[in-house]
Structures are given as C-alpha cells and as structure tokens.
Amino acid sequence: MQKLYYGGNIIAMTGEHNMPEALLVTDEKIAYAGPKAGAEKLTGPDTEYIDLNGKTLMPAFLDGHGHVSMAAQMALNADLSGCGSYQDIINTLKQYIEARHISENDVVVGFGYDHNFLKEGGHPTRQILDQVSERIPIYVSHASGHMGCANSAALKLAGIGSNTADPQGGVIGKIPGTKEPDGYLEEAAMIELQKLLSVHMKMDLMKGLRIVQQEYLKYGITTVQDGASSTDAVQFMKKACDEGAFVLDVVSYPVMSEADPGQLFIEYPECDRKYNNHFKLGGYKTVLDGSPQGKSAWLTNPYENSGDYCAYPWFTDETVTGFMEQALRDRKQILVHCNGDAAGDQFLKAYEKALKKIPEAADADLRPVMIHCQTARDDQLDKMADLKMIPSIFVGHVYYWGDIHKKNLGDTRGRRISPCKSALDRGLVLNFHQDTPVTKPDMMHSVWAAVNRVTRGGEVLGPEQRIGVYDALKAITINTAYAYHEEQEKGTLEAGKLADLVILDKNPLKTDKMKLKDIVVLETMKEGKTLYKK
C-alpha cells in the first residue's frame, strides 16, 4: 500500500519553516518527505495520489498524560458535566437510573460535576444524593477526579460510618458538630470508596473503551496514556489490545502505592518499554497531592482567604524517596503528579536524594516527568532542568479554571499557572495533556490555551507565559514522543517513522490565534490506515 500526499500544507515538525511539498507513505511507515518530484521517483503503478486541496497534514498527536482505562468507565457513567445546580444533578441521575432500569443491586456513578460552577457553590453531599435514591448506592465524582460525594446507601455499602478515620492523604467530610460522614470524600478517601464500590458495578468496559477510542481519534490522537494504572487496568488494557479492540498505542504506567508495580513488568516482559499489540508498560506513576481547583493541591503558602490551609501531602517524604529509589534501581521512568509547589518540592528533593544513593542511574536516560506542574516555581523549573526532567503541563487549566485559580491562589500565583514560557526558557522539553477523562482530549484546545491564555471568563491570565504556535504544536507531537522515548518513531514527518498522521481543515501556523481551538480534525491515520474520517 502506497499513498502520496500533496497539494496542501505539510507540517513536518522538523523546523518551523520546513514544509515538504509531498509525503509518501509505504505500508505503515513514511517513505519520503520533500519535493513532489522526488516522491514520484519512488512511486509505483498502484500508488494512490491524494490531493490535500489546501488542507493541512501533520504528525498525529500524542497524549502527554491521561487515564484511558478510567475514561472507558466514565464513558458509561452519568454525565454531570453540564450540571449547573444540585437539582440538575438530581434530575440527571434520576433520568440515568430510569433509562437503564437500575436496581438497588447495582451502583450508580456520575462524573464531571464541578462545585466551582454549581449555583450553590458546594458539593452534592449525601443529603442531596439521597433525594435521588436512598436504596441505590450512588457516587458522583468531581470533574478533577480528586474528590466526590456518596449517598447513604453507598457509604453503608463501603462501610464508612461515624467511626471511620480519615486515611493517610485523604479526608472524609463530616456533618458539622458530629462524627457522622456527610458523603464528601477527598483524595485517598475517595479512592478507597471507588475500590470498594467497583466490585458491585456492572459495566461493559469494552463498550466504554470503544467509545473512548473514537473520542481520541476524533481529536487526532494515536498514542494515549493510562497513568497510575491498577493491576486490573493493566490486565484489561492488555486484553483489549491483544483482542484488537484497541488499536491505538497505549502506554501504561502502573501506580506506585502499596503494591509493587515492578511485578507487572515481570508478568508482561514482552511489554517492558516496548509495544506488544499496541500496548507497552512505560514505567511507574505516583501521585503526591490533589487539585488546585478543589483546593487539595499541596502548597508551600496558604490558599487565599483560607487561614493557614495549604492542603496536604499524600505520602511522607520517606515513602516518596522510597518510590524514587525503586524507580532508579529498576531503571524505570517515573511520572509524578504534582499540582502544588510543595508537592513539587517533595518530588524534586526525593528524586535528587535517590540519585545520590544510586548515582549510576543518572546515565540511564530515564526522563522523569512532573505531571501537571500547575504552580511550579522558577527555582523548581531550574532544578528540573538540572535533573533532566520533563514538564507535562495541563495547560487547559488556564481556560477551564483560570478564574478560580486567581481567586484561590491570588493574582501573583494565579497568573502563572501552567508556566509554559518559563519552562521553554529553561530548555525543558515541554508537553501538554488534558488528563482525560478530566477534560476532553482536545489537543487543539490545549494549543489555543497555551498561545492565548484566555480564561473561561474572558480574561487574559499571565500573558507573559504565552508561547508561540509552533512551540505549542511541538508540545503535542515530537516533545511528547520524546517523553515516551519514541522520538525515533513518532512526532515528525521523516522517512522511516510511523505513518501516524492527521489532516486538519486549516493550517494552525497561519490561522488567527484566537481561532486555533476551532480547527477541525478531518482524518486520523495510525500506521498508514485511516481510523477516523469526518
């Protein structure tokens, strides 16, 4: 199979002004990029000539960080993202239950509410959710994925009562003046509830995965991540890939907590940092704090108008240093969730301490990644450069919660969330992500957010942190390929690389910057095969 693309804008991502006239694809790889006459010398009688008619061809996008297995589950849950009040949540959940004839033997999960945008300004605690049903267990997750609420039946099913203590790195909300849980659960407490409820859920996760796969393809993404994978998630994703149900490349990072993630590398040696049926184990992942929009990101200085409240760590310094030592001993890449700058300090100090104990790991090209980096300070970015760390920035925060961050963090900290320009100024290999299912995997929206830094309320937040369009495109292509140790196979249009391609309706390098988010993906190809066409 051979295809020759010409007649449009071909962005090779090998230099801002490098625009080959033609691209030749042979089977699953790029055979040539350059003048059309040169490409035609390599064609045969069966070559398919494809005129782009002025459209734009460029490398397909790579997801810098997300949770594809969680997204598969959330695709089957009640969608609360459009809810603007408690009553909206109640109505949506009731409609979901009625449409599916759900009984008290099942569990109902909703995803996507955001207290910041509810009329009441709070979380839908058990008193609210009991209005949906007192018999059917119900749990609703905040859009951030870091907190949520359960009704009385769900709390009872999970064994959470007045004598249940807060877990390390988590909070169980209480009815004021009592020890009785009010249904609100934060961080580790939320995770424990989800684990306990999951055994009672009846879901066709393969169906959810098919829905999610089409969503990624619609946005031009051909490499996705499953960050902080549980053992069950690894087994599920591996099975889906082996059976051909999932045909995008997925990089899994088993979670570091109580279990040893290294066991999964022993169980699946064929996936140890290499693809097997589109699935590979990339390294380890851990989480050190929560989310700034939920005020659970761990800060060095307090939140605005919150007394001395800085949130809290998930783990002790000793535990985190132990995680880093294991990653370095095992020569595994480590991804670390750090939204707050105190969490960033903990990661940087622990990694540096572990490197001093295992100095030979410094030459292993492990490429550790700080995930989110919302409140990363300049001195932390300097240290990241010293340690050859990669910042994976959830730049969509500027739009989705920028107004909230300014309120919660104050003007100085709020305006420099997602510090993309500061990262680039230090030579860091920056990439972007949407933390799907937290937000849709819309890469062009992330490009738009990085270039314009406009909030939901229309304010330009920290214009000094804006970056150029080409640098933003690098952050969703070649830079992300680098983070996965795949820069020799993906991320640019060069001979020998995989033909993971996307066709856009407009050229982002020539489009009005405020219209970048409106660019539409017309076609997505994985290894030369069209998997999505609008």
RODRENLO-825788 format. One record per atom (N, C-alpha, C): residue in one letter; x, y, z. Coordinates in pm, whole numbers, plus 50000, padded with zeros to 5 digits. Each point is the difference from the previous one (the first is absolute). Layout:
REM residues N
aXYZ ...
This chain:
REM residues 534
m500854988150000 m499155011950000 m500895012450000 q499785008649903 q500815012349991 q499105011949971 k500205010950076 k499215012149983 k500945012049990 l499695008949906 l500795012349985 l499095011950026 y500335007550103 y499225011950038 y500675012549944 y499205009049944 y500535012449942 y498875010349995 g500335012149958 g498965010049975 g499455006850123 g500744999650110 g499525006650121 g501155005050084 n499725003050124 n501035004150095 n500484987550074 i501254996649984 i500554988350068 i500995005150105 i499624998550127 i500835004750111 i500804988250053 a501294999949972 a500844988550035 a500374999750147 m499925011350070 m500435001450139 m501494997350019 t500775002849895 t501464998950008 t500655013949996 g499205010250010 g500445013949991 g498815008449960 e499875011750058 e498785008049980 e499715003149854 h501035000849918 h499795003849860 h500234988349904 n500094988050055 n500214988249915 n498654994449957 m499605002949877 m498714995849947 m500234991849873 p500164986950010 p500214991949880 p498845001249902 e500304999049874 e498965001049897 e499154987449996 a500614988850034 a499304987249990 a500454990550111 l499134990550031 l500314989550098 l499604986749940 l500924990550000 l499744986649947 l499954990150114 v498914992550006 v499824989650102 v500004986449933 t500834991150048 t500034986349951 t499664990750116 d498894993049988 d499494991450106 d499825008250128 e500684996250108 e499755006850127 e500995011350030 k500925002649907 k501035009950029 k500095011049895 i500615010950042 i500295011049908 i501234996149918 a499875000949868 a501124996449913 a500795012149954 y499335011649997 y500675011949943 y499225012550037 a500735010850026 a499395013250018 a500895010149931 g499455007349903 g500815009549924 g499305004449874 p500765004249897 p499395004249874 p499184988749937 k498915003849936 k499124989949939 k500734991949894 a500875006449925 a500744992849895 a500844988750060 g500575002550117 g500784989650066 g499144988550048 a498805003250047 a499084989650046 a499554991249884 e499755006349885 e499494992549885 e501024990049946 k501275002550026 k501044990449958 k499904986950078 l499325000550115 l499894988250086 l498644993249988 t499125005449916 t498654994449989 t499954988649900 g498894992650007 g499774989049907 g498645001549935 p499614990449918 p498725001049927 p498775000050091 d500154994650121 d498854999150090 d499975011250105 t500915009349989 t500055011050097 t498725008549992 e499445002850115 e498815008650006 e500445014450022 y499615008749909 y500335014350012 y498855007050075 i500345006950108 i498985006650081 i500275015050002 d499125007549934 d500115014649997 d499365005750126 l500785006850080 l499505005650126 l499085012049978 n500005005449880 n499125011349967 n500115011350102 g501235003350037 g500225011350089 g499894997050148 k499624987750033 k499904996350142 k501404997550056 t500084997250128 t501294998850068 t500244985850049 l501164994849967 l500444986750044 l501155001850099 m499934993150112 m501095000850098 m500044987150083 p501014998350085 p500034987950083 p498774999250089 a499514987950021 a498894998150094 a500465004250139 f499045002850086 f500295005150133 f500234988650100 l500785002950103 l500274990450106 l499515005850132 d499314992050076 d499455003950130 d501124999950104 g500315011850056 g501095000750098 g499694993750133 h498734999650037 h499604993550125 h498484998850005 g499534988350037 g498584997850014 g499754986650064 h498734996150002 h499594987850068 h498984992849912 v500474993249899 v499084994549900 v499084989450060 s500494991850093 s499134989850059 s498915006450085 m500345010750072 m498995007450077 m499015006749907 a500505005349889 a499115006449902 a498994990149944 a500434987449982 a499084989649951 a498854998050097 q500325000350129 q498954998750101 q499115012350002 m500625011749996 m499225012450008 m499085001949879 a500384994149887 a499155001049881 a498654993350021 l499924991050098 l498774992850029 l499245005950118 n500595009650068 n499395006150118 n499045011249962 a499265004650098 a499135011749980 a500875012349981 d499755007449894 d500805011949968 d499445012250073 l500775005050096 l499565011450080 l500705012949961 s500744999649890 s500835011649963 s499185012449966 g498774998149958 g499175011649964 g499125005050112 c500144994250119 c499135003650112 c500415013450062 g499015008550023 g500265013150058 g499445001850139 s499374989350053 s499415000950134 s499834986050056 y499704999350131 y499714987050061 y498794993549934 q499005008149967 q498804994449937 q500334993949865 d500905006349925 d500444994249872 d500624986350022 i500814998850103 i500654987250031 i498954989550036 i499065003850085 i498924990950039 i499234995349877 n499615009249915 n499224996649881 n500794990949906 t501275003249978 t500834992049909 t500154985750051 l500244998550130 l500164986650057 l498694992149995 k498885006650026 k498704993149993 k499724995249858 q500295008549902 q499794996149860 q500914988449961 y501235000250049 y500964989349972 y499504986850057 i499505000450123 i499494987850066 i498774994649928 e499095008949964 e498764995849933 e500284994349862 a500905006249926 a500304995549864 a500654986249998 r500684996450109 r500734987250005 r499354989950094 h498875003750057 h499264990950090 h500924994650109 i500735009050063 i500994996150101 i499304996850132 s500444989050064 s499424995850128 s501005002650112 e499554997050123 e500885002250116 e501144990050006 n500004990149911 n501104990349995 n501185005149916 d499845011749941 d501065005849919 d500525012650069 v501015006149941 v500555012650050 v499925010349888 v499575012050033 v499935010949902 v501175009450023 v500705003149893 v501125009450007 v499755011549903 g500215012050048 g499955011949915 g501375006449997 f500305006749891 f501325006249987 f499895013849937 g500785009550053 g500175012649930 g499405012350062 y499344998850118 y499505012350062 y501195008450048 d499835012850009 d501055008850051 d499365010350092 h500314999050129 h499375009050097 h500265014749969 n501115002749931 n500315013849964 n498965006249908 f499254991449930 f499035005049902 f498574995850033 l499774995350123 l498644997250045 l499435012550066 k498715002149984 k499345011850056 k500225001050151 e500014988350067 e500145000050145 e501455001750046 g500964997749909 g501415001950033 g500594989550091 g499314988750016 g500494989450087 g499954986549932 h500244989550080 h499984986349948 h498654993450033 p499494991549908 p498714993350023 p500154988450099 t499955003150127 t500254990150103 t498844990150013 r500114991550101 r499064988850012 r498555004750009 q499765011350066 q498635005250013 q499405002849862 i500825004949909 i499545002949863 i499794987049923 l500994991150006 l499954987649922 l498934990450050 d499675000750129 d498914991650052 d498665003849939 q499905012049945 q498775004049932 q499824992749867 v501104994649949 v499914991749879 v499534986150039 s500674994250099 s499604986950052 s500714997650132 e499264994450096 e500614996150126 e500374985249999 r499544992849897 r500254985649994 r501114996249902 i500075007049886 i501034997149900 i501285007450037 p501134993050013 p501265006850030 p500385009549886 i500315012450035 i500345010349901 i501295006950041 y500905001449905 y501235007650022 y500195009449881 v500325012650027 v500265009549892 v501425005550016 s500725000249890 s501395004750000 s500095014349948 h500805007850067 h500325013649957 h500744999449867 a499905010449920 a500655000549869 a501514998150010 s500595004050111 s501454998750017 s500434985650023 g499044991450043 g500344986350035 g500664998750135 h500015010750079 h500714999850129 h499075000150120 m498715000749977 m499055000450110 m498634996249945 g499074997650091 g498664996649956 g499094998250120 c498784995449973 c499004998650106 c499234987049982 a499594994350115 a499244987550000 a498715001850079 n498974992249960 n498765000450077 n500104990150117 s498944999550078 s500014991650120 s500204985349966 a499364995349892 a500114985949962 a501434996549959 a500675009149930 a501394997449957 a500945000150120 l499795009250094 l500835000450121 l499834987250080 k498774995350011 k499734987650073 k500654988149931 l499894999449868 l500594988949923 l501524999850017 a500605011950010 a501465001050014 a500454999050146 g499054999350091 g500364998750142 g500555012850060 i499605011549948 i500485012850052 i498955005750095 g500405001850127 g499075004950100 g500665009750095 s499375002350114 s500495010050096 s501334996250063 n500354987249996 n501264995650059 n501124998549897 t499735003449875 t501024998549895 t500945012050002 a501294997250015 a501005010750007 a500435004349860 d500455012449989 d500565004849873 d501234991649964 p500094995349875 p501214992849959 p501165009749978 q501234994749998 q501165008349968 q499805006249862 g500115013349991 g499875006849872 g498575001349952 g499045000150093 g498615001349959 g499135005750109 v498775003649964 v499065006250094 v498624994049981 i499354996550112 i498594996049999 i499225011650062 g499135006249922 g499245011450050 g499034995950110 k499755009050094 k499114997150112 k498865010250006 i498844995550048 i498905009150027 i500445009050116 p499925013249985 p500505009150103 p499504996550140 g500954999650095 g499654997350139 g499854985350033 t500254991249901 t499864985650022 t501194992549940 k500044987050024 k500994991349936 k499404992649881 e498755003249970 e499274993149894 e500485004949863 p500354990749908 p500465004349866 p498885007049923 d500375010949932 d498995007349921 d499994995849854 g500864990449964 g500044994949863 g501135005449917 y500625011150043 y501125005749925 y501274992150028 l500724996449893 l501234992250011 l501085006349913 e501205001350056 e501085007049930 e501244991249990 e500604999849882 e501284993349974 e499974985250044 a500864995950093 a500124985850035 a498694994150049 a499185008050068 a498704995150047 a499094996849882 m500055008349898 m499214997849878 m500474987449928 i501324998149992 i500554988349932 i499584987150070 e500035000150134 e499594988150075 e498534996849973 l499155010249997 l498584997749971 l499834994149860 q500715005549903 q499884995149862 q500404985349991 k501064996250071 k500444986049999 k498924991050059 l499415004350111 l498994991950067 l498734998849916 l499645010849931 l498784999649919 l500194992749868 s501244999949948 s500254994649866 s499604985449987 v500134992450109 v499664985749992 v498514997849981 h499205010250027 h498554998949986 h499495006149869 m500895005749921 m499585006649876 m499854990049886 k499015002349916 k499764991549884 k500185008649875 m501174998649938 m500315008649885 m500644992049889 d499655003549878 d500654994449882 d501165009349964 l501154997850065 l501125009149982 l500555000049858 m499864988849929 m500444999849860 m499185009849917 k498715000950031 k499155009749931 k500485014150030 g500315002650127 g500505013150037 g501325003249932 l500854989849986 l501305002149936 l499855003449852 r499044993749934 r499755003149858 r499535014549984 i499165004550092 i499535013949996 i501175009650017 v500864997050097 v501145008650030 v501005000149885 q500224988449939 q500934999349888 q499575009349887 q498715000149970 q499505009049895 q500155014650039 e499885002850129 e500185013750047 e501445004649978 y500964991650034 y501405003549977 y500265002149851 l499484991049918 l500225001149855 l499385012749943 k498845003750052 k499325012249954 k500875012350021 y500854999450101 y500895011350030 y501424997849948 g500194990049914 g501284998349933 g501084993050080 i499634992850104 i500974993750090 i500154985249966 t501254995449988 t500254985849969 t500864993150105 t500525007450098 t500724994250113 t499395005650127 v499554991150089 v499335004450122 v500714994250122 q499635005450115 q500634995450124 q498964994750098 d500414990050076 d499224995750115 d500875002350123 g499865011850058 g500835004050112 g499454994650131 a500914995550088 a499624994450131 a499094987949985 s500384991049910 s499194988149973 s500004990550119 s498834994950033 s499914989050096 s500364987149929 t500204989350077 t500274987049939 t498844995949909 d498775002350047 d498824996749919 d499995007949869 a500405012850007 a500015008449880 a501034995149899 v501174996050049 v501034994749911 v499494987449930 q499404991150077 q499484987649943 q498895002749899 f499135009550032 f498905003649910 f500525005949870 m500925009650009 m500525006449879 m500814990249916 k500764991350064 k500794990149926 k499064990649924 k498944995750065 k499024991249936 k499345007049882 a499625012750018 a499365007649892 a500925001349880 c501275002450026 c500975001449890 c500264986549933 d500124989550078 d500244986749944 d498844995549911 e498795003950038 e498814995949925 e499705009449883 g500805010649986 g499785009449890 g498885009850024 a499485000550123 a498935009450031 a500535014250014 f501285001250032 f500645013150013 f501205000349908 v500005009049903 v501024999849896 v500915012350004 l499795008850096 l500945010950022 l501144994850087 d501135006849999 d501084996450091 d499655005350139 v500124991350101 v499725004250137 v501224997050086 v500435010150075 v501144998750090 v499465000250142 s500214989150072 s499484998650136 s501115002650101 y499645007250106 y500935002750110 y499354995050130 p500314987650041 p499414994650123 p500275009050120 v499025000850088 v500075009150113 v500934994750109 m500775009050058 m500824996850116 m499225003850125 s499634989950077 s499355002650129 s500384988550092 e499054991950039 e500344988850087 e500544988249921 a499444997449884 a500454988749918 a501285003749926 d500764989949959 d501245002149926 d499685000049851 p500085011649933 p499675000449857 p500994992249915 g501184997250055 g501004992449925 g499544986049966 q499054994750078 q499504986449973 q499324999149864 l499375010949958 l499334999849870 l501004999249885 f501185005650019 f501054998949897 f500534985849992 i499964993050114 i500394985850001 i498924991549935 e498745003550028 e498874992549944 e499875001949849 y500355012149952 y499885003149857 y501345004749943 p501014991349997 p501325004249951 p499985004649855 e499054994949922 e499925003849859 e499535014549983 c499535006250109 c499505013949995 c500915009750075 d501134995250046 d500915008250079 d500675010549912 r499405011949998 r500485011549922 r500104997049850 k499174990749955 k499874997649856 k498574995449974 y499505003149879 y498614996949969 y499824985449964 n498924994550052 n499534986849961 n498515001549972 n499624998649874 n498605002449961 n499535013950047 h500855009949979 h499695014150031 h499995003350149 f500444990950085 f500015002650145 f501424999150054 k500395009950081 k501304998950067 k499935005950141 l500854994950085 l500185005250134 l501155010049994 g499705012650031 g501015010449983 g500855002850121 g499484996950120 g500725003150123 g499035000150116 y500275008250100 y499175000850119 y499365013950013 k498925000750077 k499325012850025 k499605000850147 t500155011750058 t499465002250133 t499385013950007 v499225002250104 v499255012550019 v500365005850136 l500405012750004 l500455006050125 l499025010050060 d499005004449921 d499035009450056 d498735000049917 g499145009950023 g498715000449933 g499945010449891 s498875007349995 s499775009549891 s499825014250055 p500525010149929 p499845013750049 p498575005149994 q499234995649900 q498625004749991 q499134994250111 g500454988750057 g499314994150115 g500665003750131 k501045008549993 k500765004650117 k500604988350078 s500434989649927 s500714989050064 s501424998549945 a500435009149910 a501395000449957 a500845005150116 w501104993450028 w500825002950119 w500955011749971 l499785011150069 l500745012449975 l500995003150112 t501015008149969 t500925004650104 t499435011950076 n499165007849935 n499335011350064 n498494998049991 p499255004750100 p498564996950008 p499185004949881 y498864993549983 y499005004849906 y499475013550048 e499515007949908 e499435013050034 e498774998450090 n499915008650099 n498835000450090 n499704986550062 s501074992550033 s499814986550055 s500854997850125 g500315010950071 g500844998650119 g501384995049962 d500454989450070 d501314994349970 d499894987149919 y498854998049935 y499774987549926 y500804999649870 c500864989949990 c500844997949881 c499694986749931 a498944993050046 a499724986149960 a501064990850061 y500234988449941 y500774989750071 y500644990449901 p501044992850046 p500654990049913 p499264986850003 w500194992149897 w499464986549998 w500904990350076 f501315002449995 f500964990750060 f501055007750079 t500674993050091 t501125005950073 t501215001449907 d500945008450040 d501225001749922 d500754986849984 e500014992150108 e500724987249996 e499374990549898 t498674999849996 t499324991349904 t500305004249857 v499955013049974 v500245005049865 v501454997349958 t500945001950092 t501394996849969 t500154985249967 g499254991650072 g500024985749970 g499484996949861 f498945007049959 f499484998449863 f501085003649897 m500665011250024 m501035004649905 m501164990149994 e500394994850115 e501104990350003 e499634987449922 q498764995450016 q499594988149926 q500025002649850 a499495011649958 a499995003249857 a501425000449945 l500925006050074 l501385000949953 l500694986450002 r499764992250105 r500584986550005 r499524991549884 d498695001349971 d499404992049892 d500265006149862 r500645011849998 r500255007349875 r498705002549924 k499015004850074 k498705003049942 k499745015050001 q499365004749896 q499535013849997 q498945001850107 i500015011550067 i499015002850103 i499215012449963 l498674998950006 l499105011349981 l499435003850135 v500045012750035 v499575004250133 v499025011749990 h498804997850052 h498955010250002 h500345010450106 c500245012349957 c500295011250090 c499245012249950 n498915003550067 n499295012349966 n500505011750083 g500184997650130 g500475010550090 g501515000650005 d500535011850034 d501465001350002 d500644992550116 a499274997650109 a500554991850108 a500174985649954 a499054995149921 a500144986649942 a501194999649905 g500185010849923 g501155000949911 g501314999550077 d500065007150113 d501204999550085 d500264985850049 q498944993250043 q500164986450051 q500564990749893 f499485001149879 f500484991749888 f501465003049969 l500335012749984 l501355003849961 l501034995950105 k499685002250126 k500934996350107 k500164984850009 a498894992849988 a500064985450008 a500784994149883 y499775005449880 y500704994749883 y501495002850010 e500345012150044 e501425003550014 e500674991550107 k499304997550109 k500534991650107 k500224985749952 a499034994949924 a500124986449947 a501154998949900 l500205010549920 l501115000149903 l501364999550069 k500095006750114 k501274999750075 k500284986050052 k498954992750031 k500154986350049 k500274990349886 i499435003149881 i500154991249883 i500525008549883 p501225005250008 p500495009749901 p500114994449859 e500204986849988 e500144994149867 e498725001349917 a498855002150066 a498735001549928 a499955013049922 a500885009550033 a500005012949930 a500344998549853 d500694989249964 d500414997849861 d499034991049923 a498854996950061 a499084990449939 a498955006549910 d500045013249983 d499055007249913 d498564996450035 l499645001650128 l498684995750047 l498905010249972 r500345012649987 r499055010749966 r498815000750097 p500245002750127 p498905001450096 p499095011649962 v498724998650033 v498995009949958 v499265005450122 m499915013350010 m499105006150097 m498685002849929 i498954993750049 i498685001149940 i499225011850059 h499425007949916 h499135011550029 h500775013150020 c500905000750101 c500885011850017 c499235013150013 q498824999850058 q499175012149997 q500625012050071 t500664997650114 t500555011350076 t501524999150010 a500624993549902 a501474998550001 a500675013750001 r500945001850093 r500755012550012 r501214999849907 d500585011749978 d501185000949913 d501174991850054 d500205000350133 d501124992250055 d499774985149982 q498734995849999 q499704985949976 q500264996349854 l499655008949909 l500284997549858 l501514999549976 d500765008350071 d501464999449990 d500514986350044 k499474995150112 k500424986950052 k499584988949904 m498835001249940 m499564990149902 m500974999449882 a500475011649957 a500985000249891 a501284992950042 d500445002350124 d501214993450051 d499834984850002 l498794995550035 l499734985650013 l499504993749870 k499935008049893 k499534995349870 k498574994650008 m499185007050076 m498604996350013 m499175006349889 i498844994149977 i499075004849898 i498765005750069 p499595012349966 p498725005050050 p498874996449904 s499014992650051 s498794997449921 s498915008850060 i499645010449929 i499145010550056 i498554998849951 f499095000350095 f498565000049972 f499585014449974 v500375004949880 v499865014349970 v498545004349987 g499104990649978 g498585003449994 g499475005950130 h500754998250110 h499625006250127 h499805015149984 v500815006249914 v499905014549981 v498585003849959 y499444992449906 y498645002949956 y498964995050101 y500074987150034 y498924993950078 y499895005650141 w501145002150067 w499975004250141 w500885012150029 g500455007049897 g500875011650023 g499395010350092 d498725003049982 d499325009750086 d499954995050144 i499794987050016 i499954993950134 i501385000450065 h501044997149922 h501365000050055 h500395013950048 k499615010149925 k500325013750041 k499325003250134 k498794995150017 k499265002050124 k500644992150115 n500374987449973 n500524991250105 n501475002550032 l500775004449900 l501455001350016 l500475014450010 g499145009449965 g500425014049994 g500575003249864 d500185012849973 d500405004349866 d501384994949960 t500985001050089 t501384996549965 t500134985349963 r499474991150085 r500084985749969 r499014996149891 g498815006150004 g498974996449904 g500395002849856 r500675011049975 r500325003949863 r501114991349939 r500754992650084 r501084992049942 r499724984950008 i498744996350018 i499694985749988 i500384995449859 s500324987149988 s500454994649871 s501115008749941 p501165000650066 p501065009249958 p500794995249878 c499345000049886 c500594994449877 c501225007849952 k499895013249997 k501125008249950 k501214998550091 s499785000050130 s501124998350093 s500694986549979 a499214989749970 a500584986749975 a500845000249872 l499465005949894 l500745000749873 l501275008250013 d499945010750078 d501175008650017 d501174992450062 r499704989150069 r501044992050065 r500384987749918 g499494999449878 g500354988949912 g499324987050034 l498955000550082 l499294987850036 l499144995149883 v499924986849985 v499254993949889 v498544998650042 l499305010949988 l498625001450047 l499024992049915 n499054993150067 n498874994449925 n498695003350070 f498894998049926 f498675003250051 f499164987350018 h499005001350086 h499004989350015 h498685006150044 q498954991849993 q498675004350044 q499514992050120 d500824990550046 d499654991950117 d498664992949981 t499714996349878 t498744993149968 t499824988150094 p498824998650065 p498705006149966 p499695013350069 v500995006350065 v499715012750067 v499485010349900 t500675001149885 t499465007949889 t500134991949872 k499315004149896 k500054992849873 k501425000549944 p500424989649927 p501374999749946 p500165008849877 d499685012750017 d499995009649889 d501355007249995 m500904994949918 m501355005449992 m500045014449947 m499175002949902 m500025013649945 m499495010250101 h499154995750091 h499575009050108 h501195003150091 s500844989850026 s501195002350083 s500975009549931 v500164998349869 v500865009249923 v499465014250013 w498705001549981 w499345013150012 w500225005950139 a499844991850103 a500165004950138 a501425004750027 a500994992649949 a501405003650023 a500395012849927 v499445001849883 v500345011549916 v499295012750047 n498764998650047 n499185011850034 n499835002550150 r499944989450080 r499825000850146 r498765008350037 v498884996549937 v498735006650029 v499174990950090 t499445005650106 t499204992150094 t498564998749951 r499264991550070 r498584998249970 r499255013350011 g500475008550092 g499365013050019 g500475010749903 g500924996549910 g500455009349897 g501225008350037 e500614997350116 e501195007550041 e501264993649943 v500975008249961 v501324994949962 v500794998250129 l500354987650030 l500644996750128 l501494997649978 g500825009250050 g501444998349988 g500494999949858 p499825011049925 p500425000149859 p501494997349983 e500805002550105 e501444997549991 e500324985049991 q499014991550026 q500204985549988 q499484994449867 r499565008849910 r499594995449867 r501204994549923 i499744990449912 i501054994849913 i499525000549855 g500924998049905 g499665000449859 g499284987549954 v499355001049886 v499214988849947 v500884987949971 y501155002149939 y500864988649966 y500484992650125 d500385007550103 d500414993650126 d498844992250061 a498795005449988 a498824993050052 a499744987249921 l500215000349869 l499834987949918 l501064989550035 k501215004550030 k501044990550043 k499574992950128 a499275007150086 a499594994550129 a498934989349988 i499434998149880 i499014989349980 i500474989849897 t501255001749954 t500554990649900 t501384995150043 i501055005949949 i501354994850021 i500435000350146 n499595010250075 n500405000650141 n499384988750081 t498764996649968 t499354988950070 t500624986849958 a500344998749873 a500714988049955 a501304998450077 y500695011150024 y501244999650078 y499744994950142 a498915004650060 a499664995750137 a499784985050007 y499534994049891 y499784985549995 y501214992349946 h501135006849980 h501184993849938 h499664995049859 e499145007349930 e499554995649867 e500285010449893 e500955008950025 e500275010649903 e500614994949871 q500504987650000 q500524994149876 q498904993949914 e498804998250058 e498904993649928 e498825009249973 k499845010450080 k498795008349993 k500345014850015 g499005008349974 g500095014150034 g500435009549891 t500624994949893 t500375008349884 t499724992049873 l499955007149888 l499824993449870 l501364998249936 e500614988450026 e501324996849946 e500014985549953 a500784997349898 a500104986449947 a500424990350109 g499294988750005 g500304989750098 g499125000350122 k499305011250022 k499125000950116 k498624994349967 l499254996750106 l498654994849981 l499115010449933 a499134995449913 a499065008949932 a498775002350088 d500265005850117 d498935004750089 d499745014549961 l498875002349935 l499775012949934 l498645005850034 v499905013149986 v498725006750017 v499855010549890 i498775001249949 i499685010549903 i499055009850067 l500385012949996 l499215010750061 l499365008649892 d498895006550035 d499345008449899 d500735013149976 k500845004150096 k500755012649984 k501434998150049 n500875008949956 n501404999850042 n500155008050129 p500324993450112 p500105007450127 p501065010950000 l501014998649915 l501065010149995 l499565012749929 k498884999249927 k499525011749926 k498605004350042 t499484993850103 t498645002950048 t500035011150105 d498975008050003 d499835009850108 d500154992750133 k500855005050088 k500324992850124 k498774997350087 m499055009049999 m498814997850081 m499064989649939 k500284995849877 k499164989949935 k500674986249995 l501144998650067 l500704987249999 l499134988750055 k499215003050101 k499154989750061 k498884995449907 d499755007649895 d498924996549906 d500484991349885 i501314997549993 i500544991449894 i499454985950018 v499574994149890 v499334986950003 v500914989149944 v500024988750069 v500704988149949 v499094993449896 l500504998749879 l499224993949892 l500294985149986 e501234996050032 e500384986049983 e501154996750094 t499954988050058 t501074995250087 t500454986449952 m501314998649981 m500584987449950 m501004994350099 k499914987150022 k500954992850085 k500744989949913 e501325002049989 e500844991149920 e499454998449858 g499615011449943 g499565000449861 g498554996749976 k499294995150102 k498604996249984 k499095010950057 t498995003749923 t499045009950047 t499074993650102 l500015005450123 l499144994850106 l498865009550032 y500135012449955 y498935009850021 y499975009449880 k498795002849952 k499825009749893 k498705007450025 k500075013250001 k498815008050028 k499085000249879 
